[in-house]
Amino acid sequence: MAIDRRREAAGSGAGRQPPPAEENGSLPPGDAAASAPLGGRAGSGGSAEIQPLPALHPSGGPHSSCCAAAAAPSLLLLDYDGSVLPFLGGLGGGYQKTLVVLTWIPALFIGFSQFSDSFLLDQPNFWCRGAGKGTELAGSTVTGRWGDMGNWTSPPANPFSTAAWGTASNRSNSSDTPPLPSPPGKGNNDSNCDCHAWDYGIRTGLVQNVVSKWDLVCDNAWKVHIAKFSLLVGLIFGYLITGCIADWVGRRPVLLFSIIFILIFGLTVALSVNVTMFSTLRFFEGFCLAGVILTLYALRIELCPPGKRFMITMVASFVAMAGQFLMPGLAALCRDWQVLQALIICPFLLMLLYWSIFPESLRWLMATQQFEAAKKLILYITQKNCVSPESDIKGVMPELEKELSRRPKKVCIVKVVGTRNLWKNIVVLCVNSLTGYGIHHCFARSMMGHEVKVPLLENFYADYYTMASIALASCLAMCVVVRFLGRRGGLLLFMILTALASLLQLGLLNLIGKYSQHPDSGMSDSVKDKFSIAFSIVGMFASHAVGSLSVFFCAEITPTVIRCGGLGLVLASAGFGMLTAPIIELHNQKGYFLHHIIFACCTLICIICILLLPESRDQNLPENIANGEHYTRQPLLPHKKGEQPLLLTNAELKDYSGLHDVAAVGDGLPEGATANGMKSM
């Protein structure tokens, strides 16, 4: 009786529909063929394919498949890169080129804002007023509560590069400055800061900055780190919140409101009456700056065809770096920190014109099924580009007319939790971004820790332009490496370089230091310092590329309906990585070595996780969650001819959903039969 019931259950279970996706994110053979029009490749350079899920069938009634077909939008309209963009003229249209240039111009203003901390909050040399420069707290032997710091000069802020943020890379400037020592003097340590007035020697070209205005030295030096901390926290919250809002209400409203409020808060920062007001307003300035960076990055990606996305993003990175290189001249021109802050923010006034110039993202309108607004925008673009209706070979406009009555369908980033593969890809990129931007500070501090012994690193400008040059070289190398190795291969290469530089700096330098203590070893401390600087430069070079590529990679593999939310998560993770720098400085550099060890271990984990990512080079952007869920992972190196691949293709993939049912009726199968067919003899 029990056997009969199992056989009946197996017979009734044969009519069940298989799940829409397999574990590795591929479709069953029949469904894969049905969804072929949208899963086509945009070029021959990539190794992955985007394949949409078939329409989900409601579980009620015999006509459920008909209802699902009626509810599904046209695949032609969802294939933006293959149908809609070519109809509009691609990037060759004059209107699209204008929009791309309009996303590049603000990158210069963003570069000014991101690197302003290096000048506004640089900790200058200082001495008691009336005591003369003979007792200056830099350039002389200082003993105090921080111990012996012979011939110590206060190091500059660490200008982390921002190229890929958006730009891309949105790095704000955390400082590598150790805590300021107490003034030299006699008596106990508490009497070292008994001066009532100070004179300052500012190295950044300014006559006065925030530190000198409110005497943020000695017992008040911690407030400088809080001010840096507040800008980074504002960026983190801004990325998370504005990303979700941009996916719900659109990119254009978030961009324009962010511009309005950054003008308000940014100009108010210049009118601050104390450091508390300054830090609070910097938080809101960072929040609004995150909205500008995030939306411009997404708009730039969504405007481009597959083959142009990376280079157009890198151009924006180079424009942001131009802001980094021009910042010292701007500071020398302004001479006062309040004038400098106002001059940094005022160019955003030009972006108010974007309200009448810049449209909403057409790709986002199509992906969220706002076809009425999409039709108006398509007609406007075709008119601007002088595109004739006869060029609509695939029939985009007739299909669009049929879908005008459809209700919009917007998605929140929270929906990614219910996916199989997409959330894993985003988490991997978040960890990569956190590691790349976090370990960058470790390398920067190691390099700047030798400024007394290396003639190159003796002043603020040498430090500043060294950091900027390393970032520029990193971006140039990214352009070459990504062209030949793709996104995943390039990210893997730079992560391996980061891990090697970190491990060698932690392990080999300790070994060299141990042997240098022996007189017969032939090694000296100068050899160790040179190795440390070499590893630091390689580490900064590679970690900058890791952070930038992680952000760009996320923008490509995250579906359009949640692209800003996914970008917000990765950029916020990068902000958390940079946040470790002011936190450690706030604790007087305690825990720095452990900090470096933790990030070095993270690099090893990231190397393994990167292999799980798909390759997105020359592929169409996924438009909905179903597309993003079905990027297939291919081997990093193609298998040789005649060699059995480790990952099955879609045609070879089998459905194992009824395996337990087959086992129940196994006595009825012929000999040699398996769940997937006949066993070869």
N, C-alpha and C positions, 0 to 999 in steps of 0.2 A: 504494500500500500504506500509506504513512504517513497519507494522508488517510482511508482506511478505518479505520485504528486510532484516529485522533482522533475519528471519528464514533462508533465503538463506545464509546470512553471517555466521550463526551458522553452517549450513551444510558444507560450504566450509572450515570453521575453524577447523572442526574435523580432517582434515588430517594434521594439523600442528604438527611438532615434539615438544614434551615437552622440556623444558630446561633441561640441563644435571644434574643439582644439585638442591637440595632443600635448604631452608634457613639454616638448621642446618648441611649442609655439607654432606647429604646422597644421595644416588642414588635412582631413581625410581626403583620399584621392578624388572622390566624386565631387565633394564641395570645392576642392581646390580648382578643379576644371571649371566649375560654374562661376568662380570668382576671378577668372583669369584676366578680364579686361582691366580691372583696377590694380592688379598686382604686377603689371608690366614694369620692366626695368627702364630707367631713364637713360642709361648709358651702359657701356660695356666694361667700365672700370671697376664696378663694385662686385661684391661677392654675396650680397644678401638680397632678398626679395621681400617686398611688403605684400602681404596677402590678407585681404579682409575676411572677417568672419562672415559666414552666410547669415541671412536674416534669422534671428531667433524665433522659433515657432512657439506661439502661445500654447500652453498646455490645457486647452479646453476646446472641445467640439471637433467634428470631423473636417471643418473648413478652416482649420487654424492656419494651414500653409497659404491659403488664398488671402487671409487677413494680413499675414506677415508680409506677403508680397506687396499688398496695397500700402502697407505702412512704410515700406523701405523706400528711401529716395533713389533717384536715378544714379546709377554708378557713373554715368558720364559726368554728372555735375560734381560728384565727389572726387573725380580724377582731375584735380586742379592743375597739376604739373603737366599732365598728358593731353588735356582738352581745353581748359579755360585759358591758361597762360599762353599757349601758342596762338589761340584766337585773338588775344589782345596784343600780339606782337612780341611776346617774351620780354626780355630785357632790352631788346632792340628798339622798343617804342620810346619815343622822346619823353612821354609823360612818366614812364617808370624810371627812366634814368634821372629825371629831375627829383623824383621822390627819394631815390637812393642817395643822391648828393645831399638832400635835405636831412638825411639821417647821419651823414658824415660830419656836417658842420658843428652840431652840438657836442660832438666828441671832444673838440678842442676845449670848450667851456667845462666839460666834465673833467678833463685832465687837470685844469686849473683847480677845481674844487677838491679833487681827490688828493692832490699834493700840497694843499694849503697848510696842513698841519706841520709840515717840515719847516715852515717859516713863521706861522703864527705862534707855535708852541715850542720852538727851539729853546733849549735851556742855555742861556748865555753864560759867559764868564762874569763873575761878580766879586765885589770887594766892598768893605765898609766905606761909606762916604766920608771923605776927609782923611782916610788912612793912606790914600795913594795907591798906585798900581803895584807897589812893592809887595803888598799883601794880597794881590789878586789870587782868586781861588782857582786859577787855571794857569798852567805853565810854571808852577812852583811846587816844591815838595810839600804835600799836604798830609797831615796826620790828624785824625779826628775819630769820630765814632765809627767811621767806615774803614779804619785801618790805614796802613801805609799805602799811599798812591803816588809814588814818586813821579815827578814830571808829567802829571796827568793833565790832559786837556779834555774838556767836556765834549764828548762825541756828538755828532749830529743826529737828527731824527733819521730813521731808516725809511727812505722812500720806496716802498714796495711798488713794483710796476703794476700798471693797470691795463695793459693792452687788451686782453681778450675779454674783459668784462664789458665792454661795450659800447662799444666797446664792448668791450668787453670785458676786460678783465676787470673788474672794478676793484682795484686794490686801494684802500685808503692807507694813510701813512701811520704806521705804528713806529714808535721810536725805539732805537737800540741804546738809549742813553742810560747809563747806570745812575743810581741815586746820587744827587749832588752831595759832595762832602761838606762838612762843617768848616767854617772859616778857621784859619790858623789862629792860635792864641794860647794863652796860658790859662791854667785853672782846669776845672772839671769840664766834661763834654757839654753840659747844659749851658755853660757860659759862652760857648763858641758862637752862638747865634744871638747874642745880646745886642747886636747893632740895631738901631732904630731906622736907619736909612742905608740904601745900597746904591752903588754905581755899577753899571752893567756895560759889558763889551759884547754886543750882539754881532754874530758872525754872518748873518743871512742877508745883509744889505739893508736891513731896516734900522731906523733910529730907535724905535720902540716896538715891542711886541707884547703879547698877553702876559708873559712871565714878568717882564720888567714893569709893566703898568701896575700890576697888583702884587708885586713882590712875592712871587710864587717860588721861594727858595727856602732852604733849611726846613723848618717844620711845616711849611706850606707847599713843599715841592710835590707832595702826593696829589695835589689838586691838578697838576699838569696831566698826570696819567688819567685822572677821572675825565678831564676834558677830551682827551683822545678816546677814552673808553666810550664816552657818550655818542660821538659821531659813529663809531662802529656799531654800537647797539641800535642806533637809529637806522643805519643801513640794513641790519639784519631784520628788524621788524618791518621795515619798508618793503624789502624783497618778499617776505612772506605774505603780507597783507595786500599790497598792490598787485602782486601776481594773481591772487585769487580774484580780486575785483576786476582785473583786466580780462580774465577769462569769462566773466559774467556780464559785464556792461560794455566791454570793448577796449581796444588799445587806445583809441583816440581820446576818449574822455579822461582816462587815467593820465595820459601824457599831458593834456592841457591843464588839468587841475594840479598836477604835480608841478608844472611850470609856475602857475600862479602862486602856489604856496611856498615854493622855494624862493621866489622873489620876496615874499613877505618875511619869511623867517630869516633868509640869508641877509637881507638888508638890516633887519633888526639886530642880528648878531653884532654888526658894526657899532650899534648904539648901546651895547651892554654896559651896565654900570658896575658889575662885579663878576667874579668868576663863576658864581652859581648861575646867574642869568646867562652867561656865555655858554656854559655847559648844557643847560636846558635847551636853549635855542639851537645849539649844534645838533642835539638829538633830533629835533624836528627838521632841521636842514638836511640831515642824513636820511631821514625817512622820505622826504620829498625827492632827494637826489636819487634814491633807489628806484622810485617810480619812473623817473626820466630815463635812467639807464636801462631798466628792464623793458619798458615798452619800446624804446628805440631799437634795442637788440632784437626783440621779437618781430617788429615791423621790418627790419632789415632782412632778416631770414625769410620772412614770408613773401617778400617782394621778388626774391631771386629764383631763377631756375636752378636745377640741381648742380650743374657744372660750375656755377659762379658763386655759390654761397660762401665758400671758405675765403676766397680772395677778397670779396666785398667786405666780409667781416674783418679781415686783417687790415684792410685799408683804414677802417674805423679805428683799429688798434693803433696804427701808426699816427693817425691824427691826434689821438689822445696822448701819445708819447711826445708829439710836438708840443703839447701843452706842458708836459713835464719838463722838457728842455728849455722852454721859454719862461718858466716860472721864476728862476733867479733874476732874470732881467726885469720882469714885471715887479718883483719885490724891490729891486734897487731903484726902479723908477718911482714907486709909490712912497717909500721911506717910512710910512706909518702903517701899522697893522690894520687900522680901521679903514683907511683908504684902500689898502690892498683887498680887504674883504669885500668892500663895495664894488671894486673894479672886477673882482672875480664873478660876482653875482649879476651885475648889470647886463652883460651880454645875453642873459636868458630873456631879457625883454624882447629881443628879436624873435624869439620862439613863440611869442604871443600871436604872431602872424600865421602860425601853423593852423590856427582855428579855421582860417579861410582857405588855406593852401593844402593841408594834409588831410586826405580822406581816411575813413576807417579801413582796416585791413580787409580786402575783398576775400582773401582766403579764409579768414575767420568768419565772415558773413556766410560764405558758402558751406563751411563745415558745420556751423550752427543752424543751418537751414533757414536763414533769414533771406529768402529768395527775393522778396519784394525790394528790399534795400539793395541787394546784390544786383538786381536787374538795372536799377537806376545808375548804380556806380559803373556797371559794364558799359552802358550806353554813353556815359560821360567820358570814360576812358577811350572808347572807340572813336568818339568824336574828337578828342584831343589828339589821338594818334592817326586820325584820318584813315581808319580801318573800314573797308567796305563790308556790307553784310554778306557778300558773296564769298568772303574768305572763311566763313563759318562752315567748314566742310563737315565737321562732325555733328553739326546740329545742336550747338549748345543753347542758342536762344529758343528754339522750339521746345526743347526739354525744359528749359527754365520757365516758360509760359505754363507748362503743365503743372508745375510744382508751386505756383504762387500762393495757393491756398493753404500750404502746409504751415503748421505752427512751428515757431523756433524751438530748438532743442539745445539748451545750454548745459554744460557739464562742469562740475567742480573737481578740483584736484583730489578730493577725498575719494572719488570713485576709483582711483588707481589702486586702492587697497584690495578691491575685489578681483584684480587681474592676476594672471599667472606669471607673466614674464616682464611686463612693463614696470611693475614696482621694483623688481629686482634690478633692472637696468638703472633706474633712477637712484636707488640706494647705492649701487656700486659707484656711480658718478659722484654722488654726494660725498662718499668716503674718499674718493680720489681728490675731489676739490678741497675737502677739509685737510687732507694730508699735504697736498701741494702747497697751499697757502700757509699752512701752519709751520711746516718745516723750513719754509723760506726764511722765516725770522731766525731760526737756529743758525743757518748758514751765514746770514747777514751779521749776526752778532759775533760769530767766530771770526769773520773777516775784519770787522771793525774793531775787534779786540786787540789788533796788532798795529794800530795806527802810530804808536810811538816808535816802532821798529821798522816800519815800512815808509820810505820817504813819500810814496805816492799818496798815502792816506794821512795827510797832516792837517787838512783844513776841511771846512764844511763843503766847499764846492767840489773838491776832489772826491769826497765821499759821495756826494749827491750825483755827480755825473758818472761815477763808476757804477753805481746802482742802475742808473738810467741806461748806460751803455750795455750792461749785461742783459737788461730786459729787451733792448732793441735787438741785440744779437740773438736772443732766444726766439723772438718773433720771426726774424729772418730765417733762422734754422727751421722753424715750424713750417714755413711756406714750402721749403724744399722737401722735408721729411714726409709731410702729409701728402704731397703730390705723388711720391713714389710708394709709400707704405700704407697710405690710407689713414683714416681716423684711429682705428683700433691699433694698427701697427705702430703709428707714431706715438700714441699715448703709452703703449707698452714700452717702447724704446726709451722715452724720456723718464718713465717711472723706474726702469732698470738703472739708468744713469743716476737718478736721485738716490736710489737705495745704495748703490755702490759708493757714491760720494759720502753718504751718511755713515755707512758701516766702516769705511776706511778711515774717516775722520775720528770715529769713536774708538776703533780698535787699533789701527796701525799707529796713530799718533801717540796713544798711550804706550805702545811698545817702543817707539822711538824715544819717547821721554824717559822710559825706564833705562834704556841702554845709554842714553846721553849722560847719565849720571856717572858712568864709568869712564875714567880718564883715557883708557886705552881703546875705547870704542870708535873714536874718530868722529863722533857725532856731537853736535852742539845744539843749543836751543834755537839758533837761527835756522837750522835745517828743519826742525819741527815746525817753526812758524811759517816757513815757506810752503811746506806740505799742507799745512792747515789752510793757508790762503788759497792754494791751488784747488783743494777739495771744496772749499767754500764757494769759489767762483763757479766750478762745475755744478755744484749742488744748486746754487741760485739760478743758474742758467736752465737746468733741467726742471727744477720745481716750478719755475714760472711757466714753462711750457705745459707742464702737467695741469696746473690750475686753469690756464686759458683753454686748453683742449677739452677739459672736462666740461666746462661751461658750454662750449660750442657743440660738443657731442650731444649733450642733453637737449639743446635746442633742435637738433636734427631728429632725434629718435622719439621725442615727446610729441604726441598728436597735437594738431592745431587747437582742438577744443580745450586742451589743458596746458598748452605750451608755456604760457606765462607762469602758471602755478608750478610746473616742473622746473623752469628756470629759476623761480624764486627759491625753491628748495636748495638747488645746487649753489646759487649765489649766497644764500644764507649760511650754508655749510662752509663756504669759503670765508665768510665773515667771522664765523666761530673760530676758524683756524687762525685768522689774523688777530682775534681777540686775545689769544694766549700771550701775545707780546706785551700789551700794557698791563695785563694781570700779573705777569711775572715781575715786571718792573715795579709794580705797585707793592709787591712783596720783597723788594730789595734783591731781586734776582735769585731768590731761593727757589730751588726745584728746577733750575734751568737744565741741568744734566739729565734729570729724569724726563723732562719735557722732550729733549732731543731723542732719548732712547725710545720713548713711546711712539713718536712719529716715525722713527726708523723702523720699528716693528710694523707699523701701519703700511709702510711702503712695500714690505714683503707680502702682506695680505693683499694689497691692491694689485700686485703683479699677477697673482692667481686669479683675482676677480675680473681683471680686464679681459681675460680669455673668454669669459662668459658673455661679453658684449657682442652685439651684431656689428657689421660694417655698413656704414651709411653713405659711403662715397658714391656719388652719381646716382643716388636713389631718390625717388619721389618722397616728399615729406608725408608722413602719415597724417591723415585728416581727422580721423576719429579714433576712439580707443581700440576698436577692432583692428584697424590698420596697425597701430602701434604695438598691439599685442602679438602680431604675427611677423615681426622681423625674425628671420631664421638665422641661427648661429651656424656659421661655416668654419671649417678649420682655418687656422691662421695661415698655413701654407697649403696650397692645393696638392691633393694626392697624385701620385704618379700614375701613368697609364697602366691599367691592369691591376692596380692595387685597390684593395677593398677599403672604401672610405669608412671612417669611424662614425660619421653622422649620416643617417639615411636621408635620401631626398624625399620629397613629398610623394612621388610615385611609388617609392618603396615602403612608405610608412604604412603600418597596419593598425587596425582598430582592435584594441584589447578589452573593450568594454564588456563583451559577452564571454569572456574567457571562463568565468566560473560556471556559466550555463552550459558551455561545451563540455566541461568536466563532468557535469551531472549526467549527461547523455553520452558519455564517452564509449559506452558499450555498443552504441549503434553506429559508430564511425568505422570505416574500413581500416585495415591495418596499414600503418605508415602515414596516416593522416595526422595533421597538427592543427592548431587553432588558426593558422594562417595559410593552410593549403597542404599539399602532399609533400612529404619529406623526401628529399632527393636521396637516391641510393648510391 
